[in-house]
Amino acid sequence: MAVSIAIETPLQDDVRALVAALNDHLLPLSPLEFQFKMTVEQMADSDTTLFVARDEAGKAVGMGALKTHGPELGEVKRMFTLPEVRGQRVGRQLLERIVDLARERNLPVVMLETGAGEGMAEAHRLYTRYGFVPRGPFLDYPDSEWSAFFELPLAAPAQVA
């Protein structure tokens, strides 16, 4: 599928609709206290960069964000594609843009928290195929059966002579 991906503000109606669709998708998959959602207002903070994928007609069909936590950590947030474009590599293209931006910012690692269980198998497949590896909780995420954590090291470790 031909899509264009650009950095956009989350404070627009079609992005709000994507966020609402993502929230609706996640609702039955885990208890609310284990759903670590960002609102569009939180996504508009200066530490978060939102990428929006649009189809040829300009319809927003996917999104994903990079949230920076200082100079040491980038976090993938709010990854979502509409059901009608799944399997067409839109999620992978969004993830590529997020990781490229993390590299441009010289972040040594990108991490993410996502749900666990059957309803998240496609997301786990996307992340592992891209090179993310499972890890334990980070930041203030609790360790629970409802979350899965992944990381992608970006900076090569220094060689010891």
Salt bridges, closest charged atoms under 4 A:
GLU8 OE1 - ARG54 NH2 2.78
ASP14 OD2 - ARG54 NH1 2.58
GLU41 OE2 - ARG16 NH1 3.21
ASP47 OD2 - LYS67 NZ 2.97
GLU75 OE1 - HIS69 NE2 2.70
GLU75 OE2 - LYS77 NZ 3.81
GLU84 OE2 - LYS59 NZ 3.05
GLU96 OE2 - ARG92 NE 3.27
GLU151 OE1 - ARG135 NH1 2.88
